Amino acid sequence: MAEARSERHPAVRRPAQPQAEERARKGHFIQESWAELKKVEWPGQNQVIQGTVVVLIACLVVGVYLYVNDIVWKHVVSKVFLGE
């Protein structure tokens, strides 16, 4: 019975790679990532503040809309569907 199980689910083995080669790949990845980060045009303080204000205002508008919508539908459901 044990032999049948091992045949159905053979162990998957990863080919062994030398540690130096694996470290070199990781180092190459880090170098490429750092090079890409240097290309990014980071926003200035004014852009960050403006973006934050826009997001906060959008959240406020959507929150008020959802709150009013919730109140309206609560009354519609209680009057029309529940007959209260």
RACOR-V811161 format. One record per backbone hydrogen bond with DSSP energy under -1.0 kcal/mol. NH is the residue of the N-H (numbers start at 1). CO is the residue of the C=O. E is the energy in kcal/mol with one decimal. If there is no record, write none. Layout:
[[NH | CO | E] [NH | CO | E]]
//
This chain:
[[5 | 1 | -1.5] [6 | 2 | -1.9] [7 | 3 | -1.6] [8 | 4 | -1.7] [9 | 5 | -2.0] [22 | 18 | -1.8] [23 | 19 | -2.6] [24 | 20 | -2.1] [25 | 21 | -1.9] [26 | 22 | -2.1] [27 | 23 | -2.8] [28 | 24 | -2.4] [29 | 25 | -2.2] [30 | 26 | -2.3] [31 | 27 | -2.3] [32 | 28 | -2.5] [33 | 29 | -2.5] [34 | 30 | -2.5] [35 | 31 | -2.2] [36 | 32 | -2.1] [37 | 33 | -2.3] [38 | 34 | -1.6] [42 | 40 | -1.0] [48 | 44 | -2.1] [49 | 45 | -2.4] [50 | 46 | -2.7] [51 | 47 | -2.5] [52 | 48 | -2.3] [53 | 49 | -2.5] [54 | 50 | -2.4] [55 | 51 | -2.2] [56 | 52 | -2.5] [57 | 53 | -2.6] [58 | 54 | -2.4] [59 | 55 | -2.5] [60 | 56 | -2.2] [61 | 57 | -2.7] [62 | 58 | -2.5] [63 | 59 | -2.5] [64 | 60 | -2.5] [65 | 61 | -2.4] [66 | 62 | -2.6] [67 | 63 | -2.3] [68 | 64 | -2.7] [69 | 65 | -2.5] [70 | 66 | -2.3] [71 | 67 | -2.1] [72 | 68 | -2.6] [73 | 69 | -2.5] [74 | 70 | -2.0] [75 | 71 | -1.8] [76 | 72 | -2.3] [77 | 73 | -2.6] [78 | 74 | -2.1] [79 | 75 | -2.4] [80 | 76 | -2.8] [82 | 77 | -1.9] [84 | 78 | -2.5]]
//
